[in-house]
Amino acid sequence: MKSAIIYIIISLFSFSTLHAQTLAEARELYTQGDFEKALPVFEKELAAKPNDVNLNHWYGVCLYETGGDRVKAEESLLIAAKKNVQDSFYYLGLIYTEEFRFTEAEENFNKYETLLTKKKPKKKDEIDKQEADLARLGSNRKTTSRLKRMVSNTEDIQIIDSVVVDKKNFLSAYKLSHSSGRLDYFNTVFTANKDIESVVYFNEKETKIYYGQPDKNNIFSLYSMEKLLNEFGNEKKLSSNNFGIGGNINYPYVMADGVTIYFAAKDPESIGGYDLFISRYNINNDTYLTPERLNMPFNSQYNDYMMVVDEEKGVGWFASDRFQPEGSVCIYTFIPNSVVKTVQSEDEKYLADRARISSIRSTWEKDKNYNDLIALARKAPKEEAKEVRDFTFVVNDKNVYYKLTDFKNTTARDTYYKVIQKNTEKRSLTEKLEGLRTTYSRSNDNIRRNMTTEMLGLERQIEELQKEIPSLEIQARNQEIQSLN
């Protein structure tokens, strides 16, 4: 009996010691920043002591740092904050910033700073830590301030539909009309030795494509290619300096005007992963204007990409992984504004909900029925049988050619290939000349004098091509007729 009692006492002592060591180890892990390993221990301890101030603080911080339940994290941190646990205010500020509750975020950051600067450290390591904490606070305050400005500039856009799809097949939600071009996956269009997360945009006539492609350092840039006969070639990087953006640029879409381009980019200023941008092509100097980052709700603290505007249908789509599980993405359908207008409200929560797209119905106009437009947006265009016609070349009364393979005479085919090249060159020069003429009409005398020489040179080149092309066509026709007789 005596030995049994001793065994029980030893067991209880051992359990208590082990229990204490586990909590001590969790605190050490917490100090080292290993929140994931410390979390389950604090969670277990908190179940037994739900009102313990320190346990609530540690648990709340661990939840936040590991991406856990923000509601539970806030509840625990509020308990700790009531007892003025310094860092609880800092983490509450972070949570409220994420939720766009900016007034509460600023209040908690202020309380944190007050408690932090109340201390007057004397040792160098303590002084260094305080300075580092203040610098961290300053950085997060800038983020809060920037997000607050962005939310206040939320675009007043009507989002009429949304659908969650597998990220690998997200283009299935884009039902573009033929006039808006076509989208396809990079690995479907090109042969690559690895999976490239990018999309290729084809213009309406499928004479030009735009796509994102990684370099040897796996940094994505935008490129284009033109169709020459049956193949795409003449690859060109759209912007030599990547639009002035220091990061990945991907997911392009070009409007029917051939000038306006949407794309997604990751840069140091991104608030999440990919942000959506818009730019315009300057035909005068073959460059793009400085891109503009789109407002919320198009952009968020997550990845937002693949903006498409279908002018024929009167709708647009964009993809976002906000609030989605890994591997899924939400495709939002919206009505494009002809002029950007922002949401007007003094209600911080209403603005936050519109910026975060908490409810698509909250974006709708009162008593407006969107059913027909939603049905149109979801409707795939009818597949049209396309006759492949790269050009139209009348050989004689009986023969009209549409492809190079129609030629019987190889010499005639080679000659007509020169016609195609010359026509492409002529189009390019004509577009450039038209752009210069537009600029010329709006410029002063000094700029006009400088432009005159270049414009005259372009006119001469076009004039020479206008003479050369018909001559080559006659030559190709005569060569081909010899093979037909």
GUPABA-487085 format. One record per residue (C-alpha): residue number from 1; y, z, x. Coordinates in nm, 2 decimals. Example, Ala and Ser with C-alpha at 12.3 -4.5 7.8 and 13.67 -1.06 7.14 Angstrom:
BEGIN
{num=1&v=-0.45&w=0.78&u=1.23}
{num=2&v=-0.11&w=0.71&u=1.37}
***
This chain:
BEGIN
{num=1&v=0.00&w=0.00&u=0.00}
{num=2&v=0.24&w=0.10&u=0.28}
{num=3&v=0.17&w=-0.23&u=0.47}
{num=4&v=0.23&w=-0.42&u=0.15}
{num=5&v=0.57&w=-0.26&u=0.11}
{num=6&v=0.66&w=-0.33&u=0.47}
{num=7&v=0.55&w=-0.70&u=0.42}
{num=8&v=0.78&w=-0.73&u=0.12}
{num=9&v=1.07&w=-0.58&u=0.30}
{num=10&v=1.02&w=-0.81&u=0.60}
{num=11&v=0.99&w=-1.11&u=0.37}
{num=12&v=1.31&w=-1.03&u=0.19}
{num=13&v=1.49&w=-0.97&u=0.52}
{num=14&v=1.36&w=-1.30&u=0.66}
{num=15&v=1.46&w=-1.49&u=0.34}
{num=16&v=1.80&w=-1.33&u=0.35}
{num=17&v=1.84&w=-1.42&u=0.72}
{num=18&v=1.72&w=-1.78&u=0.66}
{num=19&v=1.95&w=-1.81&u=0.36}
{num=20&v=2.25&w=-1.69&u=0.56}
{num=21&v=2.17&w=-1.92&u=0.85}
{num=22&v=2.15&w=-2.22&u=0.61}
{num=23&v=2.50&w=-2.14&u=0.48}
{num=24&v=2.63&w=-2.08&u=0.83}
{num=25&v=2.48&w=-2.41&u=0.94}
{num=26&v=2.64&w=-2.58&u=0.64}
{num=27&v=2.98&w=-2.44&u=0.73}
{num=28&v=2.93&w=-2.57&u=1.09}
{num=29&v=2.83&w=-2.92&u=0.95}
{num=30&v=3.14&w=-2.91&u=0.74}
{num=31&v=3.36&w=-2.83&u=1.04}
{num=32&v=3.20&w=-3.12&u=1.23}
{num=33&v=3.27&w=-3.35&u=0.94}
{num=34&v=2.91&w=-3.40&u=0.84}
{num=35&v=2.98&w=-3.35&u=0.47}
{num=36&v=2.67&w=-3.53&u=0.34}
{num=37&v=2.43&w=-3.28&u=0.50}
{num=38&v=2.65&w=-2.98&u=0.41}
{num=39&v=2.69&w=-3.08&u=0.04}
{num=40&v=2.35&w=-2.98&u=-0.10}
{num=41&v=2.37&w=-2.63&u=0.05}
{num=42&v=2.72&w=-2.57&u=-0.09}
{num=43&v=2.60&w=-2.70&u=-0.43}
{num=44&v=2.31&w=-2.46&u=-0.43}
{num=45&v=2.53&w=-2.17&u=-0.33}
{num=46&v=2.79&w=-2.25&u=-0.59}
{num=47&v=2.53&w=-2.25&u=-0.87}
{num=48&v=2.47&w=-1.88&u=-0.78}
{num=49&v=2.84&w=-1.80&u=-0.72}
{num=50&v=3.04&w=-2.04&u=-0.95}
{num=51&v=3.37&w=-1.85&u=-0.89}
{num=52&v=3.36&w=-1.82&u=-0.52}
{num=53&v=3.69&w=-1.97&u=-0.39}
{num=54&v=3.56&w=-2.09&u=-0.05}
{num=55&v=3.24&w=-2.24&u=-0.19}
{num=56&v=3.45&w=-2.43&u=-0.45}
{num=57&v=3.68&w=-2.56&u=-0.18}
{num=58&v=3.40&w=-2.67&u=0.05}
{num=59&v=3.20&w=-2.82&u=-0.23}
{num=60&v=3.50&w=-3.01&u=-0.37}
{num=61&v=3.59&w=-3.15&u=-0.02}
{num=62&v=3.23&w=-3.26&u=0.04}
{num=63&v=3.22&w=-3.43&u=-0.30}
{num=64&v=3.54&w=-3.62&u=-0.22}
{num=65&v=3.44&w=-3.72&u=0.14}
{num=66&v=3.10&w=-3.85&u=0.03}
{num=67&v=3.23&w=-4.05&u=-0.27}
{num=68&v=3.08&w=-3.81&u=-0.52}
{num=69&v=3.19&w=-3.71&u=-0.87}
{num=70&v=3.57&w=-3.69&u=-0.87}
{num=71&v=3.59&w=-3.49&u=-1.18}
{num=72&v=3.36&w=-3.21&u=-1.04}
{num=73&v=3.56&w=-3.23&u=-0.71}
{num=74&v=3.89&w=-3.18&u=-0.89}
{num=75&v=3.75&w=-2.89&u=-1.09}
{num=76&v=3.63&w=-2.71&u=-0.78}
{num=77&v=3.94&w=-2.78&u=-0.58}
{num=78&v=4.16&w=-2.65&u=-0.86}
{num=79&v=3.97&w=-2.31&u=-0.85}
{num=80&v=4.04&w=-2.30&u=-0.48}
{num=81&v=4.40&w=-2.40&u=-0.52}
{num=82&v=4.47&w=-2.11&u=-0.76}
{num=83&v=4.40&w=-1.89&u=-0.45}
{num=84&v=4.63&w=-2.10&u=-0.23}
{num=85&v=4.35&w=-2.25&u=-0.02}
{num=86&v=4.56&w=-2.48&u=0.19}
{num=87&v=4.35&w=-2.79&u=0.22}
{num=88&v=4.26&w=-2.79&u=-0.15}
{num=89&v=4.61&w=-2.91&u=-0.23}
{num=90&v=4.57&w=-3.20&u=0.02}
{num=91&v=4.25&w=-3.32&u=-0.13}
{num=92&v=4.39&w=-3.28&u=-0.48}
{num=93&v=4.67&w=-3.51&u=-0.37}
{num=94&v=4.42&w=-3.77&u=-0.25}
{num=95&v=4.23&w=-3.76&u=-0.58}
{num=96&v=4.55&w=-3.79&u=-0.79}
{num=97&v=4.67&w=-4.08&u=-0.57}
{num=98&v=4.34&w=-4.26&u=-0.64}
{num=99&v=4.38&w=-4.20&u=-1.01}
{num=100&v=4.75&w=-4.31&u=-1.00}
{num=101&v=4.86&w=-3.97&u=-1.11}
{num=102&v=5.15&w=-3.99&u=-0.87}
{num=103&v=5.36&w=-3.70&u=-0.99}
{num=104&v=5.07&w=-3.46&u=-0.95}
{num=105&v=4.98&w=-3.61&u=-0.62}
{num=106&v=5.33&w=-3.55&u=-0.48}
{num=107&v=5.33&w=-3.19&u=-0.61}
{num=108&v=5.01&w=-3.11&u=-0.44}
{num=109&v=5.11&w=-3.28&u=-0.11}
{num=110&v=5.43&w=-3.07&u=-0.12}
{num=111&v=5.24&w=-2.75&u=-0.17}
{num=112&v=5.00&w=-2.84&u=0.12}
{num=113&v=5.30&w=-2.91&u=0.35}
{num=114&v=5.46&w=-2.58&u=0.25}
{num=115&v=5.15&w=-2.38&u=0.34}
{num=116&v=5.09&w=-2.59&u=0.65}
{num=117&v=5.44&w=-2.55&u=0.80}
{num=118&v=5.46&w=-2.18&u=0.70}
{num=119&v=5.24&w=-2.11&u=1.00}
{num=120&v=5.40&w=-2.10&u=1.34}
{num=121&v=5.13&w=-2.18&u=1.59}
{num=122&v=5.18&w=-2.09&u=1.95}
{num=123&v=4.87&w=-2.22&u=2.13}
{num=124&v=4.87&w=-2.58&u=2.23}
{num=125&v=4.55&w=-2.67&u=2.04}
{num=126&v=4.69&w=-2.51&u=1.73}
{num=127&v=5.02&w=-2.70&u=1.76}
{num=128&v=4.84&w=-3.03&u=1.82}
{num=129&v=4.63&w=-2.97&u=1.51}
{num=130&v=4.93&w=-2.89&u=1.30}
{num=131&v=5.10&w=-3.21&u=1.42}
{num=132&v=4.79&w=-3.41&u=1.35}
{num=133&v=4.77&w=-3.27&u=1.00}
{num=134&v=5.13&w=-3.35&u=0.93}
{num=135&v=5.08&w=-3.70&u=1.06}
{num=136&v=4.78&w=-3.74&u=0.83}
{num=137&v=4.99&w=-3.61&u=0.54}
{num=138&v=5.27&w=-3.86&u=0.62}
{num=139&v=5.03&w=-4.15&u=0.62}
{num=140&v=4.88&w=-4.06&u=0.29}
{num=141&v=5.22&w=-4.00&u=0.14}
{num=142&v=5.31&w=-4.36&u=0.24}
{num=143&v=5.00&w=-4.48&u=0.07}
{num=144&v=5.09&w=-4.29&u=-0.25}
{num=145&v=5.44&w=-4.42&u=-0.24}
{num=146&v=5.32&w=-4.78&u=-0.20}
{num=147&v=5.07&w=-4.75&u=-0.48}
{num=148&v=5.33&w=-4.61&u=-0.70}
{num=149&v=5.56&w=-4.91&u=-0.64}
{num=150&v=5.27&w=-5.15&u=-0.70}
{num=151&v=5.18&w=-4.98&u=-1.03}
{num=152&v=5.54&w=-5.00&u=-1.14}
{num=153&v=5.52&w=-5.37&u=-1.07}
{num=154&v=5.20&w=-5.43&u=-1.27}
{num=155&v=5.20&w=-5.77&u=-1.43}
{num=156&v=5.20&w=-5.78&u=-1.81}
{num=157&v=4.90&w=-6.00&u=-1.84}
{num=158&v=4.66&w=-6.05&u=-2.14}
{num=159&v=4.30&w=-6.00&u=-2.02}
{num=160&v=4.09&w=-6.13&u=-2.30}
{num=161&v=3.74&w=-6.10&u=-2.17}
{num=162&v=3.52&w=-5.96&u=-1.90}
{num=163&v=3.16&w=-5.99&u=-1.79}
{num=164&v=2.96&w=-5.81&u=-1.52}
{num=165&v=2.73&w=-6.04&u=-1.33}
{num=166&v=2.51&w=-6.03&u=-1.01}
{num=167&v=2.74&w=-6.09&u=-0.72}
{num=168&v=2.51&w=-6.35&u=-0.57}
{num=169&v=2.55&w=-6.56&u=-0.89}
{num=170&v=2.91&w=-6.47&u=-0.98}
{num=171&v=3.03&w=-6.83&u=-1.01}
{num=172&v=2.81&w=-6.86&u=-1.33}
{num=173&v=3.10&w=-6.69&u=-1.52}
{num=174&v=3.35&w=-6.96&u=-1.42}
{num=175&v=3.34&w=-7.23&u=-1.69}
{num=176&v=3.60&w=-7.47&u=-1.55}
{num=177&v=3.71&w=-7.79&u=-1.73}
{num=178&v=3.65&w=-8.11&u=-1.54}
{num=179&v=4.03&w=-8.15&u=-1.48}
{num=180&v=4.03&w=-7.81&u=-1.29}
{num=181&v=3.77&w=-7.92&u=-1.03}
{num=182&v=3.44&w=-7.76&u=-0.94}
{num=183&v=3.32&w=-7.45&u=-0.75}
{num=184&v=3.00&w=-7.42&u=-0.55}
{num=185&v=2.85&w=-7.18&u=-0.30}
{num=186&v=2.90&w=-7.25&u=0.07}
{num=187&v=2.53&w=-7.26&u=0.15}
{num=188&v=2.46&w=-7.50&u=-0.13}
{num=189&v=2.72&w=-7.75&u=0.00}
{num=190&v=2.67&w=-7.70&u=0.38}
{num=191&v=2.36&w=-7.64&u=0.59}
{num=192&v=2.40&w=-7.31&u=0.78}
{num=193&v=2.15&w=-7.10&u=0.97}
{num=194&v=2.27&w=-6.78&u=0.79}
{num=195&v=2.40&w=-6.68&u=0.45}
{num=196&v=2.78&w=-6.75&u=0.44}
{num=197&v=2.96&w=-6.55&u=0.17}
{num=198&v=3.21&w=-6.82&u=0.07}
{num=199&v=3.29&w=-7.07&u=-0.20}
{num=200&v=3.37&w=-7.44&u=-0.18}
{num=201&v=3.63&w=-7.58&u=-0.42}
{num=202&v=3.61&w=-7.95&u=-0.51}
{num=203&v=3.92&w=-8.12&u=-0.66}
{num=204&v=3.89&w=-8.31&u=-0.99}
{num=205&v=3.80&w=-8.64&u=-0.84}
{num=206&v=3.59&w=-8.47&u=-0.57}
{num=207&v=3.77&w=-8.65&u=-0.30}
{num=208&v=3.87&w=-8.32&u=-0.12}
{num=209&v=3.72&w=-7.98&u=-0.07}
{num=210&v=3.85&w=-7.65&u=0.04}
{num=211&v=3.64&w=-7.36&u=0.17}
{num=212&v=3.63&w=-7.05&u=0.39}
{num=213&v=3.44&w=-7.05&u=0.71}
{num=214&v=3.38&w=-6.79&u=0.98}
{num=215&v=3.45&w=-6.84&u=1.35}
{num=216&v=3.24&w=-6.71&u=1.64}
{num=217&v=3.40&w=-6.36&u=1.58}
{num=218&v=3.30&w=-6.38&u=1.21}
{num=219&v=3.67&w=-6.41&u=1.11}
{num=220&v=3.71&w=-6.63&u=0.80}
{num=221&v=3.98&w=-6.90&u=0.78}
{num=222&v=4.04&w=-7.18&u=0.53}
{num=223&v=3.96&w=-7.54&u=0.59}
{num=224&v=3.97&w=-7.87&u=0.40}
{num=225&v=3.78&w=-8.20&u=0.43}
{num=226&v=3.84&w=-8.54&u=0.27}
{num=227&v=3.58&w=-8.77&u=0.13}
{num=228&v=3.54&w=-9.09&u=0.33}
{num=229&v=3.30&w=-9.32&u=0.15}
{num=230&v=3.00&w=-9.10&u=0.06}
{num=231&v=3.06&w=-8.82&u=0.30}
{num=232&v=3.32&w=-8.55&u=0.36}
{num=233&v=3.48&w=-8.55&u=0.70}
{num=234&v=3.81&w=-8.50&u=0.89}
{num=235&v=3.78&w=-8.12&u=0.88}
{num=236&v=4.12&w=-7.95&u=0.90}
{num=237&v=4.22&w=-7.59&u=0.93}
{num=238&v=4.48&w=-7.52&u=0.66}
{num=239&v=4.69&w=-7.29&u=0.86}
{num=240&v=4.70&w=-7.27&u=1.24}
{num=241&v=4.80&w=-6.90&u=1.23}
{num=242&v=4.59&w=-6.81&u=0.92}
{num=243&v=4.89&w=-6.79&u=0.69}
{num=244&v=5.03&w=-6.52&u=0.91}
{num=245&v=4.76&w=-6.28&u=0.79}
{num=246&v=4.56&w=-6.08&u=1.04}
{num=247&v=4.22&w=-6.08&u=0.89}
{num=248&v=3.97&w=-6.27&u=0.68}
{num=249&v=4.09&w=-6.54&u=0.45}
{num=250&v=3.84&w=-6.68&u=0.20}
{num=251&v=3.77&w=-6.79&u=-0.16}
{num=252&v=4.03&w=-7.07&u=-0.20}
{num=253&v=4.13&w=-7.25&u=-0.52}
{num=254&v=4.38&w=-7.53&u=-0.54}
{num=255&v=4.57&w=-7.61&u=-0.86}
{num=256&v=4.57&w=-7.97&u=-1.00}
{num=257&v=4.92&w=-8.02&u=-0.84}
{num=258&v=4.75&w=-8.01&u=-0.49}
{num=259&v=5.02&w=-7.78&u=-0.37}
{num=260&v=4.95&w=-7.44&u=-0.52}
{num=261&v=4.67&w=-7.25&u=-0.36}
{num=262&v=4.51&w=-6.91&u=-0.44}
{num=263&v=4.29&w=-6.73&u=-0.19}
{num=264&v=4.16&w=-6.38&u=-0.11}
{num=265&v=4.24&w=-6.21&u=0.22}
{num=266&v=4.16&w=-5.88&u=0.40}
{num=267&v=4.45&w=-5.77&u=0.61}
{num=268&v=4.60&w=-5.44&u=0.74}
{num=269&v=4.82&w=-5.42&u=0.43}
{num=270&v=4.53&w=-5.45&u=0.18}
{num=271&v=4.49&w=-5.16&u=-0.04}
{num=272&v=4.12&w=-5.21&u=-0.08}
{num=273&v=3.90&w=-5.49&u=0.06}
{num=274&v=4.00&w=-5.84&u=-0.04}
{num=275&v=4.34&w=-5.89&u=-0.21}
{num=276&v=4.45&w=-6.20&u=-0.40}
{num=277&v=4.73&w=-6.42&u=-0.26}
{num=278&v=4.92&w=-6.73&u=-0.37}
{num=279&v=5.09&w=-6.99&u=-0.14}
{num=280&v=5.22&w=-7.34&u=-0.17}
{num=281&v=5.19&w=-7.64&u=0.06}
{num=282&v=5.51&w=-7.77&u=0.22}
{num=283&v=5.45&w=-8.15&u=0.24}
{num=284&v=5.76&w=-8.20&u=0.46}
{num=285&v=5.61&w=-8.02&u=0.76}
{num=286&v=5.24&w=-8.00&u=0.67}
{num=287&v=5.24&w=-7.62&u=0.65}
{num=288&v=5.21&w=-7.35&u=0.39}
{num=289&v=5.48&w=-7.12&u=0.27}
{num=290&v=5.44&w=-6.75&u=0.35}
{num=291&v=5.18&w=-6.62&u=0.10}
{num=292&v=5.26&w=-6.37&u=-0.17}
{num=293&v=5.03&w=-6.08&u=-0.26}
{num=294&v=4.96&w=-6.08&u=-0.63}
{num=295&v=5.06&w=-5.77&u=-0.84}
{num=296&v=4.83&w=-5.53&u=-1.01}
{num=297&v=4.61&w=-5.56&u=-1.21}
{num=298&v=4.49&w=-5.87&u=-1.01}
{num=299&v=4.47&w=-5.65&u=-0.70}
{num=300&v=4.32&w=-5.30&u=-0.68}
{num=301&v=4.17&w=-5.05&u=-0.44}
{num=302&v=3.85&w=-5.26&u=-0.43}
{num=303&v=3.76&w=-5.62&u=-0.35}
{num=304&v=3.95&w=-5.88&u=-0.57}
{num=305&v=3.89&w=-6.24&u=-0.51}
{num=306&v=3.82&w=-6.60&u=-0.65}
{num=307&v=4.13&w=-6.65&u=-0.86}
{num=308&v=4.11&w=-6.97&u=-1.07}
{num=309&v=4.36&w=-7.10&u=-1.32}
{num=310&v=4.23&w=-7.37&u=-1.57}
{num=311&v=4.55&w=-7.54&u=-1.71}
{num=312&v=4.35&w=-7.75&u=-1.96}
{num=313&v=4.19&w=-7.45&u=-2.12}
{num=314&v=4.49&w=-7.22&u=-2.07}
{num=315&v=4.29&w=-6.94&u=-1.91}
{num=316&v=4.22&w=-6.80&u=-1.57}
{num=317&v=3.94&w=-6.60&u=-1.40}
{num=318&v=3.92&w=-6.35&u=-1.11}
{num=319&v=3.65&w=-6.14&u=-0.97}
{num=320&v=3.66&w=-5.77&u=-0.88}
{num=321&v=3.40&w=-5.51&u=-0.78}
{num=322&v=3.62&w=-5.23&u=-0.91}
{num=323&v=3.41&w=-4.95&u=-1.07}
{num=324&v=3.10&w=-5.16&u=-1.03}
{num=325&v=2.76&w=-5.07&u=-0.87}
{num=326&v=2.66&w=-5.22&u=-0.54}
{num=327&v=2.56&w=-5.59&u=-0.59}
{num=328&v=2.75&w=-5.64&u=-0.91}
{num=329&v=3.10&w=-5.78&u=-0.98}
{num=330&v=3.32&w=-5.81&u=-1.29}
{num=331&v=3.47&w=-6.14&u=-1.38}
{num=332&v=3.79&w=-6.10&u=-1.59}
{num=333&v=3.93&w=-6.38&u=-1.81}
{num=334&v=4.31&w=-6.38&u=-1.86}
{num=335&v=4.59&w=-6.59&u=-2.01}
{num=336&v=4.82&w=-6.70&u=-1.72}
{num=337&v=5.19&w=-6.63&u=-1.75}
{num=338&v=5.42&w=-6.92&u=-1.70}
{num=339&v=5.67&w=-6.67&u=-1.56}
{num=340&v=5.57&w=-6.34&u=-1.40}
{num=341&v=5.67&w=-6.04&u=-1.61}
{num=342&v=5.59&w=-5.68&u=-1.55}
{num=343&v=5.48&w=-5.40&u=-1.78}
{num=344&v=5.78&w=-5.20&u=-1.91}
{num=345&v=5.70&w=-4.84&u=-1.97}
{num=346&v=5.81&w=-4.49&u=-1.86}
{num=347&v=5.46&w=-4.35&u=-1.94}
{num=348&v=5.29&w=-4.30&u=-1.61}
{num=349&v=4.94&w=-4.28&u=-1.76}
{num=350&v=5.00&w=-4.60&u=-1.96}
{num=351&v=5.11&w=-4.79&u=-1.65}
{num=352&v=4.82&w=-4.65&u=-1.46}
{num=353&v=4.57&w=-4.77&u=-1.72}
{num=354&v=4.72&w=-5.12&u=-1.73}
{num=355&v=4.71&w=-5.14&u=-1.35}
{num=356&v=4.35&w=-5.02&u=-1.33}
{num=357&v=4.24&w=-5.23&u=-1.64}
{num=358&v=4.11&w=-4.91&u=-1.80}
{num=359&v=4.08&w=-5.11&u=-2.13}
{num=360&v=4.13&w=-5.49&u=-2.17}
{num=361&v=4.22&w=-5.44&u=-2.54}
{num=362&v=4.53&w=-5.24&u=-2.43}
{num=363&v=4.66&w=-5.57&u=-2.27}
{num=364&v=4.64&w=-5.76&u=-2.60}
{num=365&v=4.93&w=-5.85&u=-2.82}
{num=366&v=4.94&w=-5.68&u=-3.16}
{num=367&v=4.75&w=-5.86&u=-3.44}
{num=368&v=4.67&w=-6.15&u=-3.22}
{num=369&v=4.32&w=-6.31&u=-3.25}
{num=370&v=4.17&w=-6.42&u=-2.92}
{num=371&v=3.83&w=-6.53&u=-3.05}
{num=372&v=3.88&w=-6.90&u=-3.03}
{num=373&v=4.03&w=-6.88&u=-2.68}
{num=374&v=3.74&w=-6.65&u=-2.56}
{num=375&v=3.49&w=-6.90&u=-2.70}
{num=376&v=3.67&w=-7.19&u=-2.52}
{num=377&v=3.68&w=-6.99&u=-2.19}
{num=378&v=3.30&w=-6.92&u=-2.22}
{num=379&v=3.22&w=-7.28&u=-2.30}
{num=380&v=3.08&w=-7.49&u=-2.01}
{num=381&v=3.22&w=-7.85&u=-2.00}
{num=382&v=2.99&w=-8.13&u=-2.10}
{num=383&v=2.81&w=-8.29&u=-1.81}
{num=384&v=2.94&w=-8.64&u=-1.77}
{num=385&v=2.73&w=-8.92&u=-1.61}
{num=386&v=2.94&w=-9.03&u=-1.32}
{num=387&v=2.92&w=-9.38&u=-1.18}
{num=388&v=2.97&w=-9.36&u=-0.80}
{num=389&v=3.28&w=-9.57&u=-0.72}
{num=390&v=3.43&w=-9.52&u=-0.38}
{num=391&v=3.66&w=-9.82&u=-0.43}
{num=392&v=3.70&w=-10.14&u=-0.63}
{num=393&v=3.68&w=-10.46&u=-0.43}
{num=394&v=3.66&w=-10.80&u=-0.60}
{num=395&v=3.46&w=-11.04&u=-0.38}
{num=396&v=3.46&w=-11.33&u=-0.63}
{num=397&v=3.43&w=-11.40&u=-1.00}
{num=398&v=3.07&w=-11.28&u=-1.00}
{num=399&v=3.07&w=-10.99&u=-0.76}
{num=400&v=3.27&w=-10.66&u=-0.76}
{num=401&v=3.18&w=-10.39&u=-0.50}
{num=402&v=3.22&w=-10.02&u=-0.55}
{num=403&v=3.04&w=-9.88&u=-0.24}
{num=404&v=3.00&w=-9.99&u=0.12}
{num=405&v=2.62&w=-10.02&u=0.06}
{num=406&v=2.70&w=-10.31&u=-0.18}
{num=407&v=2.80&w=-10.53&u=0.11}
{num=408&v=2.53&w=-10.78&u=0.23}
{num=409&v=2.72&w=-10.88&u=0.55}
{num=410&v=2.75&w=-10.60&u=0.81}
{num=411&v=3.06&w=-10.75&u=0.96}
{num=412&v=3.23&w=-10.77&u=0.63}
{num=413&v=3.13&w=-10.41&u=0.56}
{num=414&v=3.29&w=-10.30&u=0.89}
{num=415&v=3.60&w=-10.49&u=0.82}
{num=416&v=3.64&w=-10.33&u=0.48}
{num=417&v=3.58&w=-9.99&u=0.63}
{num=418&v=3.90&w=-10.05&u=0.82}
{num=419&v=4.07&w=-10.13&u=0.49}
{num=420&v=3.97&w=-9.78&u=0.36}
{num=421&v=4.10&w=-9.61&u=0.68}
{num=422&v=4.43&w=-9.80&u=0.66}
{num=423&v=4.47&w=-9.71&u=0.29}
{num=424&v=4.41&w=-9.34&u=0.37}
{num=425&v=4.67&w=-9.36&u=0.65}
{num=426&v=4.92&w=-9.53&u=0.41}
{num=427&v=4.88&w=-9.27&u=0.14}
{num=428&v=4.93&w=-8.99&u=0.40}
{num=429&v=5.25&w=-9.16&u=0.54}
{num=430&v=5.38&w=-9.23&u=0.19}
{num=431&v=5.34&w=-8.87&u=0.08}
{num=432&v=5.52&w=-8.75&u=0.39}
{num=433&v=5.80&w=-9.00&u=0.33}
{num=434&v=5.84&w=-8.89&u=-0.03}
{num=435&v=5.87&w=-8.53&u=0.08}
{num=436&v=6.13&w=-8.62&u=0.34}
{num=437&v=6.33&w=-8.81&u=0.08}
{num=438&v=6.33&w=-8.51&u=-0.15}
{num=439&v=6.46&w=-8.29&u=0.13}
{num=440&v=6.71&w=-8.56&u=0.23}
{num=441&v=6.87&w=-8.57&u=-0.11}
{num=442&v=6.93&w=-8.19&u=-0.10}
{num=443&v=7.05&w=-8.17&u=0.26}
{num=444&v=7.39&w=-8.18&u=0.43}
{num=445&v=7.51&w=-8.47&u=0.65}
{num=446&v=7.40&w=-8.32&u=0.98}
{num=447&v=7.04&w=-8.27&u=0.86}
{num=448&v=7.04&w=-8.61&u=0.70}
{num=449&v=7.14&w=-8.78&u=1.03}
{num=450&v=6.85&w=-8.60&u=1.21}
{num=451&v=6.60&w=-8.71&u=0.94}
{num=452&v=6.71&w=-9.08&u=0.92}
{num=453&v=6.53&w=-9.19&u=1.24}
{num=454&v=6.20&w=-9.03&u=1.13}
{num=455&v=6.23&w=-9.18&u=0.78}
{num=456&v=6.30&w=-9.52&u=0.91}
{num=457&v=6.00&w=-9.49&u=1.14}
{num=458&v=5.77&w=-9.40&u=0.85}
{num=459&v=5.90&w=-9.69&u=0.65}
{num=460&v=5.82&w=-9.93&u=0.93}
{num=461&v=5.47&w=-9.80&u=0.96}
{num=462&v=5.41&w=-9.83&u=0.59}
{num=463&v=5.55&w=-10.18&u=0.58}
{num=464&v=5.32&w=-10.28&u=0.86}
{num=465&v=5.02&w=-10.14&u=0.68}
{num=466&v=5.12&w=-10.32&u=0.36}
{num=467&v=5.10&w=-10.64&u=0.55}
{num=468&v=4.78&w=-10.55&u=0.74}
{num=469&v=4.57&w=-10.42&u=0.45}
{num=470&v=4.57&w=-10.75&u=0.24}
{num=471&v=4.50&w=-10.95&u=0.55}
{num=472&v=4.19&w=-10.73&u=0.62}
{num=473&v=4.08&w=-10.76&u=0.26}
{num=474&v=4.09&w=-11.14&u=0.28}
{num=475&v=3.90&w=-11.13&u=0.60}
{num=476&v=3.63&w=-10.90&u=0.46}
{num=477&v=3.61&w=-11.12&u=0.14}
{num=478&v=3.56&w=-11.44&u=0.34}
{num=479&v=3.30&w=-11.28&u=0.56}
{num=480&v=3.10&w=-11.15&u=0.26}
{num=481&v=3.12&w=-11.48&u=0.07}
{num=482&v=2.94&w=-11.65&u=0.37}
{num=483&v=2.64&w=-11.43&u=0.31}
{num=484&v=2.64&w=-11.49&u=-0.07}
{num=485&v=2.64&w=-11.87&u=-0.04}
***
